[in-house]
C-alpha cells in the first residue's frame, strides 16, 4: 500500500460515524461495529488512559478487578474482551505458572497489541474471538471469567452470559467492571453535561441505546439476561478512578481516545476540545462498578 493510500479502517469508521451523526440509534450491530472499528484504530486506548489511573482506596482498573476475583494459583481464567491485555496479564500473575489464562477479543488489532505487551513467561493464550461464541473452550473448563469494561459493548448480554455459564465449572465465578455514570458527582456531571451537549449536536444517534440505560446490572433487561442464564445472585462494589486534569492537554488525552471522542468527526472533536477547556483545571472522579456472580453448583 502506498503512503498516500487511505486506511480502509479509517474509511469504515467514518462511515459508521456518519450513520450515527445522521441520527441512527447507536444500538445493536451499529454499536458493536462502531466499538470494534474504534478499537481497530486505537487498540490500547483504555489501558493507556484509564489503566494508568488510581482511585479511592488504592483502586486501579485491572489489579482491583483481578483482586476482587480472588484468584489463586493453578486456576484457569478466561478474559473476555481482553483488549490490549491489561487485566489478562494481572490474572496470569495471580494464578502463576501452574495456572492458565486465555484472553479473547473480537479485534485482531487489540490481540496483536496484547501479544506485544505480554512477556513470554506469563504464558497467556490470546485468540481473536467473540464473547457470544467461545468456540474451542470446553464445557466446565474455566474457574473464573473476567471482563473489564466490555459488557456495555455487547449486543446480546444474554447470549454471552449463557456461553460464560457453559464454560464455567460449577461454582465458577465471573467478575466484571462497568462504568457507572449514574453515580457522577455534581461537579463531574457538569463536565459530562458539556461533553454530551457536543455529542448530541454532532452525533445524536450516540445518545441512545446503552447511553440511555441504567448501569449494569441495574437495568432490568441486563439483570434478566444475567439471571436467565442461570447465574447466582449478583454482588456489586462501587469505586472511583481519579483523573487529575490540570491542563487542556490532560483533558484531551483522556476524552479524545475514548469512544466519546471517537464517535465525533473532526469538527465535533474541535468542539469537544473547546468544551473541555472550560472545565480545567479539574479533578474528575470516574465512577465504576465491579460485579461478581457465579455459576451455581
N, C-alpha and C positions, 0 to 999 in steps of 0.2 A: 504494500500500500504506500503510495507517495505521501510525502509530508503535507501535501495540500488536500489530501482526501479527507472527507468528513467521517468522523467516527460514527458508525451506524448505531451504537449505543446511545449517543447523544441525540441523534435524529429520533430514535424511538422514544426517548424520554421527553423530547419536545412535543411529539405528537400526543403523548399522554397528558402533558401539561395543558395543551390546547383544549383537549376534551374537558378537563376539569375547569379551566378558565371559562369555557362556554356554559358552565353550569351543570354538566353531567355529574350526578352524585358520585362521590368517591367512595363507592361501596363495592362489595363482591369482587369480581375479577379485575375491575379497574383499580381498586385499592391495592390488591395484591400485586398486580402488574406494575403499578407505579412504585411500590416499595422495592420490588425486585430490580426495576430499572434504575432507581436511585442508588441502590446498593452496588450495582454494576459499575457506576461512575465513581463512587466513593466507598469502597467496601470496609474501610476501617474507621468510618466516621464516628460510630458510637463509642468504640474503645478509645479513640484518640481524644474525644471530648468528655463524655460522661464518665468513661472509665478511669479518668485521672482525678476525678473529684472525690473529696472526702465529705463526710456528713456528720450529723449529730451522733454522739456515742461511738465515734470511730467507724461509722458505716462507710463501706465502699461498694461499688456496683457489683463486682464479681466475687470478691472474697467473702462479703457478708452473705450473699446468696448461697454460696457453697457451704459456709459455716452453718446456715440455718438448715441445710440439707443433712447436717450431722453425718457426713461421710466418714467411713472408717476404712482402714487398709483392706485390700482384696475385693472391695465391692466393684460391681460392674455398673457403669454410668453411661447414660445417653444424654447428650446436649443437643436439643432441637433448636434450629435457628441459631447455630453457633457463631455466625458472623466471622470476625477475624480471630476468634478463639480465646477471648479473654477469660470467660468462665470455664471453658474446656480445659485450659491449662491449670487453672486453680483446682479443678476437680481431679485432674491427674496427679497433682502434688498430694492431694488429700488421700487418695486411695493407694498411692505408692506403686512400686514396680510390680507387685503381685496382683494389683487391680487392673481394670481395663476401662478405657474411655473411648467412646465413639462420638464424634462431632458431625452433625449433618446440617447442611444449609442448601437452599434452592439456588443460591447464587454461586456459579463457578468462580467468579472473581473473589468472593469472600473466602471460599475454601482455599484458593491459591494463596491469599494473604495469610490465612490461618496456618497453612503448612510452612510458610516462610518464617513465621514468628514463633514456631514451636520447636524447642530443642529436641534433637533426636532421642535423648534419653527419656523423655516423657512417654514415648511410645503410643501416642494418640493415633487413632484411625479416623481420618476425615473422609467424608463421602458427600457428593452432590446428590441431594435427595430432598423430597418434600415431606413435611411432617404428617401429611394425610396418608402417605404411602411409605411405611417403614419397611420396604422390601429388603429381604436379606437379614433381618433381625428376628431371630426365632421367638416364638411364644415363650413368655415367662422367663426370659433370659437376662433381664435388667433389674438391678436392685434399686436404682434411683434415676429418674429423669429430671433434668434441669432445663429451664427455659428462661433466658434473660431478655426481657423487653421484646418478645416475639408474639405473644398471644394476641396483642392488638392488631397485628398484621394478618391474622389468619382469616380466611374466608369462611371456613366451616370448623368452628371450635369443637363442635360435637364429634365430627369425624376424626379430628386429631386426638381428642380425649379417648375415643374408642381404640385407636391404634396404640395409644400410650398404655391403656389397660391391657391390651393384648400382649405387649412386650414386657410389662412389669410382672415380676414374680408376685405371688400372693403376699400381701403385707408390704410390697414395694411402694415407694413414695415418689411424689412429684413435687418439686419446689420451683416456683416461677416468680419473676418480678414483672410488674407493670407500672407505668407512670400513673399517678393518682392526682390528676388536676382538679378533682373535686375538693381537694384539701388545700388549695392555694391560700397563702396569707393575703390579706387585703393589699398590701404594698406590692406583692408579686402579681396579684390579679390585675393590677393596673398595667404592669409591663405586658402581660399576655393579652390584655384587652387591646392595647395598641398594636400588638403583633397580629391578632386576629382581625382587627379592622383592615389591615393591609391585605391579609389573606382573603377576606370577604370581598374586597374590591377587585383583586386581581385573579383570584382562583376560588370563586364562590362555591364550586362543587365540593371543595375540601371541607366545608362546614357541615357535612352530612355524615352519615354512616357512623363509624366509631367515634368521631369527634362530637357527635350529638348524644352519646350514650354515657351512662354511669360507668365508673371504673370497674373493671373485672375484679371480683365476681359479683358486684352489687347489682348489675343489670340482670333482670330476671331471665333474659334469653341466655346469657352466659352461665348463670347458675344452673339453669335447666340442662344445658349442654353438658356441664361437668357431672352433675348428678345422674343424668340419663345414661352416661357411660358406665356408671357403677362405682364412681369414686366415692370415698367416705366423706365425712364432714370436713369442711374447709377452715383451716386456721389462717388468720391474717395478722400481719405485722406492718404497721405504717412507719416509714422512716423518711429522712430527707437528705438529699445531696445538696451541697452548698457550692454555688458558683460565685466567686468574687469578681464582679465586673467593674474594674476600676476605670477602664477606658472604653472608647468606642470599639477598638480592636478586640478587646476581651469579649464584648457582647457579640460582635460579628462572628468571631471564631466559633462561638457556641451555637448561634442560631443558623448561620449560613450553611453549616454541614448537617443540620437536622432535616427531617422530612419537611418541616415547615419551610425552611429555606429552599429546599429542592423543588417544591411544588410551584415556586414563583418563577416567572420569566425575568429577563434582565431588568425591565422597568420595575417589576414588583420587588425584586431584590434591592434595587436602588431605594425604593420607598421604605422597605423594611429597615435598611440601614439608617435611613433618616429617622424612622420611628424609634429606633433603639438609642439614638444619640440623646434623645430627651429623657432617658432613664438611667444614664450613667453619671456618676458612679452609683453602683447599687450592689447589694449582696442578695443574690437570688436563691431562694430556698425551693428546690425542685422536689415535690413530694412523690414518693414511690411506695408501692405496696408489695410486700412479699406474701406469697400464697403457698400454703403447704397442705397437701392432702395425700391420700394413699389408696392403693387397691386393697379392698378388704381381703382378709384371709390369714 
